Amino acid sequence: MLEVERPFDGMICNRHDGKETPDGLRIAVAGRCDAPVTVNGRPAALSDGHFAAEVVLTAPETVLTVRSGAEERRVTVLYDRRSVRRARFSLDDNILFFRDIAFNNRASIFDNDFLAFFRSLHRAYGARFHFNVYFEDNYFFKDFTLAQMPDRHRGEWRDNASWMRLTFHARADQPDRLYENAGYDVVRRDCARVTEEIVRFAGEELLSPFTTIHWGAATREGCRALRDAGFRGLAGYFIERNGKPCVSYYVSSEQQRHLAARDYWMDPEERLFFIRHDMVVNNVALPDIVPQLDTLAADPHLSEVIELMIHEQYFHRQFSAFRPDARERVEAAVRWVTERGYKWAFYEEGFLGA
């Protein structure tokens, strides 16, 4: 019997996971065994059916080889060597502000008050925002697709690419969880459709290799389609409901539990990163936002990378769950991040924004 309990396969380690030395990060390797064990060829210490060893991570990615007799386990570990506290704010379900720009013939994209609000937060706090986009509105007005977006604002979009990203979210709001059982071709088709329109009316500079799929629900094949389209990572809740992972893509229960206690993880098989949402701002009352973030900050494994998110429809009065204080909630979270010295990042910058 040989079982590696730590590190978890695909674990991303940073300065909080061991002792940083001039050579690298010294971490513990531990598990259960019933015979002598070697870790990368070196004997491990044994005690009461357990083994323990230390290794120094020097490379961005290391494969640990753990052997005991005829048994072998290989564990992939990544090293976030230049890790700093960083944050990203993403917005899901975006389509209505595009409709407003198109149908009202806006002279500037910031004549739309939704985008103007986020630009004001960028100017005041240095915040940067990632908008995950639908192809069509089939929930509210049911009369608009991204194909109707004019391309005359391309220069303005590109001038603001330092703090804005636009990426594929889904074909549309309905049906719920539309990719939960979808195959490779469906996801690749819908992703291509949205991405082609973004490039047409805004430019490649606005794209990112990270996104969030509607409901955080997609098959392994669907996620492979995104990977093959150039995506490197996905954000989700990684929670458990009714004994199963929820808003967690295809990950297993074991992988979901690991992500629930960490900022991030990489699937060694699919070569995809997963980043855990820290707060869905539309679900947290304004007085609770700062206390919840303060609680989060007390855990270094949950607060090195802060991922905040809100959905576009909560800003709109025609939505049944409209939040009249949505803007105040967003600003409270943005202010907290900025005042505590976090770096506003996009994950494609360096190693996951570091």
RAURUR-V172085 format. One record per residue. N is the residue number from 1. OMEGA is omega in radians with two decimals (NA if undefined). BURIAL is # if it has 9 or more other ideal C-beta (glycine too) atoms within 8 Angstrom, else .. Layout:
n = {N/N}
omega = {OMEGA/OMEGA}
burial = {BURIAL/BURIAL}
This chain:
n = {1/2/3/4/5/6/7/8/9/10/11/12/13/14/15/16/17/18/19/20/21/22/23/24/25/26/27/28/29/30/31/32/33/34/35/36/37/38/39/40/41/42/43/44/45/46/47/48/49/50/51/52/53/54/55/56/57/58/59/60/61/62/63/64/65/66/67/68/69/70/71/72/73/74/75/76/77/78/79/80/81/82/83/84/85/86/87/88/89/90/91/92/93/94/95/96/97/98/99/100/101/102/103/104/105/106/107/108/109/110/111/112/113/114/115/116/117/118/119/120/121/122/123/124/125/126/127/128/129/130/131/132/133/134/135/136/137/138/139/140/141/142/143/144/145/146/147/148/149/150/151/152/153/154/155/156/157/158/159/160/161/162/163/164/165/166/167/168/169/170/171/172/173/174/175/176/177/178/179/180/181/182/183/184/185/186/187/188/189/190/191/192/193/194/195/196/197/198/199/200/201/202/203/204/205/206/207/208/209/210/211/212/213/214/215/216/217/218/219/220/221/222/223/224/225/226/227/228/229/230/231/232/233/234/235/236/237/238/239/240/241/242/243/244/245/246/247/248/249/250/251/252/253/254/255/256/257/258/259/260/261/262/263/264/265/266/267/268/269/270/271/272/273/274/275/276/277/278/279/280/281/282/283/284/285/286/287/288/289/290/291/292/293/294/295/296/297/298/299/300/301/302/303/304/305/306/307/308/309/310/311/312/313/314/315/316/317/318/319/320/321/322/323/324/325/326/327/328/329/330/331/332/333/334/335/336/337/338/339/340/341/342/343/344/345/346/347/348/349/350/351/352/353/354}
omega = {3.10/-3.14/3.07/-3.12/3.12/0.04/3.08/-3.13/-3.09/-3.13/3.04/-3.10/3.03/-3.03/-3.13/-3.02/-3.14/3.14/3.12/3.14/3.06/-3.12/-3.06/-3.10/3.11/-3.12/3.10/3.00/-3.04/3.11/-3.11/-3.11/3.02/3.10/3.12/-3.03/2.94/3.07/-3.03/3.05/-3.12/-3.14/3.07/3.04/-3.11/3.09/3.03/3.07/3.10/3.04/3.12/3.11/3.03/3.03/3.08/3.09/-3.13/-3.08/3.08/3.13/-3.12/3.02/3.10/3.09/-3.10/-3.09/3.02/-3.05/-3.13/-3.10/3.11/3.04/3.10/-3.06/3.10/3.13/3.09/-3.10/3.07/-2.90/-3.09/-3.08/3.01/3.07/-3.13/-3.05/3.02/3.06/3.13/3.12/-3.13/2.98/-3.06/3.01/-3.01/-3.14/3.04/3.12/-3.14/3.14/-3.09/-3.01/-3.12/3.04/-3.08/3.10/3.10/3.07/-3.12/2.88/2.96/-2.99/3.07/3.11/3.12/3.11/-3.12/3.03/3.12/3.08/3.06/-3.11/-3.09/-2.99/-3.05/-3.07/3.13/-2.96/-3.10/-3.09/3.09/-2.72/2.94/2.98/-3.06/3.02/3.07/-3.10/-3.07/-3.05/3.06/-3.08/-3.01/2.96/3.11/3.11/3.13/3.12/3.09/3.12/-3.09/-3.14/-3.07/-3.13/-3.13/3.06/-3.07/3.10/-3.11/-3.10/3.13/-3.09/-3.14/2.98/3.06/3.12/3.11/3.03/3.11/3.03/-3.09/-3.11/-3.08/0.00/3.05/3.04/-3.01/3.11/-3.08/3.13/-3.06/3.12/-3.07/-2.99/-3.12/-3.12/-3.13/3.14/-3.10/3.10/-3.13/-3.10/3.13/-3.08/3.13/3.13/3.11/3.14/-3.12/-3.00/-3.10/-3.13/-3.12/-3.11/-3.11/-3.09/3.07/3.07/3.07/3.11/3.01/3.09/3.13/-3.09/-3.11/-3.05/3.10/3.09/3.03/3.14/3.09/3.10/3.05/3.10/3.10/3.10/-3.13/3.06/3.07/3.13/-3.12/-3.09/-3.06/3.06/3.14/-3.12/-3.11/3.08/3.12/3.04/-3.13/3.06/-3.12/3.06/-3.12/-3.04/-2.97/3.12/-3.07/-2.95/3.12/3.10/3.13/3.13/3.09/3.13/3.09/-3.11/3.13/-3.11/-3.06/3.05/-2.94/-3.13/3.05/3.03/-3.09/-3.11/-3.07/-3.13/3.09/3.04/3.03/-3.11/-3.07/3.02/3.08/-3.13/2.96/-2.88/3.14/3.12/-3.08/3.13/-3.08/-3.12/-3.07/-3.03/-3.12/3.09/3.13/3.10/3.08/3.09/3.12/-3.08/-3.13/-3.14/-3.09/-3.13/3.12/-2.98/3.05/3.08/3.13/3.12/3.13/-3.10/2.99/3.13/-3.06/-2.97/-3.13/3.08/-2.96/-3.06/-3.11/3.11/-3.04/-3.13/3.11/3.09/-3.13/-3.13/-3.10/-3.12/3.11/3.12/3.14/-3.10/3.10/3.14/3.13/3.13/3.13/-3.13/-3.07/-3.09/3.13/2.96/3.09/3.04/3.03/-2.95/2.83/-2.96/3.11/-3.13/-3.09/3.10/3.13/3.03/-3.13/NA}
burial = {./#/./#/././#/././#/#/#/#/#/././#/#/./././././#/#/#/#/./#/#/#/#/#/././#/#/#/#/././././#/./././././#/#/#/#/./#/#/#/././././#/./#/#/#/#/#/././././#/./#/#/#/#/#/#/././#/./#/#/#/#/#/#/#/#/#/#/#/#/#/#/#/#/#/#/./././#/././#/./#/#/./#/#/#/#/#/#/./#/#/././#/./#/#/#/#/#/#/#/#/#/#/#/././#/./././#/./#/././#/./././#/#/./#/#/#/./#/#/./#/#/#/#/#/#/#/#/#/#/#/././././#/#/#/./#/./#/./#/#/#/./#/#/#/#/#/#/./#/#/#/./#/#/#/././#/#/#/#/#/#/#/#/#/#/#/#/#/#/./#/#/#/#/#/#/#/./#/./#/#/#/#/#/#/#/#/#/#/././././#/#/#/#/#/./#/./#/./#/#/#/#/#/#/./#/#/#/#/#/#/././#/./#/#/#/#/#/#/#/#/#/#/#/./#/./#/././#/././#/#/././#/././././#/#/#/#/#/#/#/#/#/#/#/#/#/#/#/#/././#/././#/#/././#/././#/#/#/#/#/#/#/#/#/#/./././#/./#/#/#/#/./././#/#/#/#}
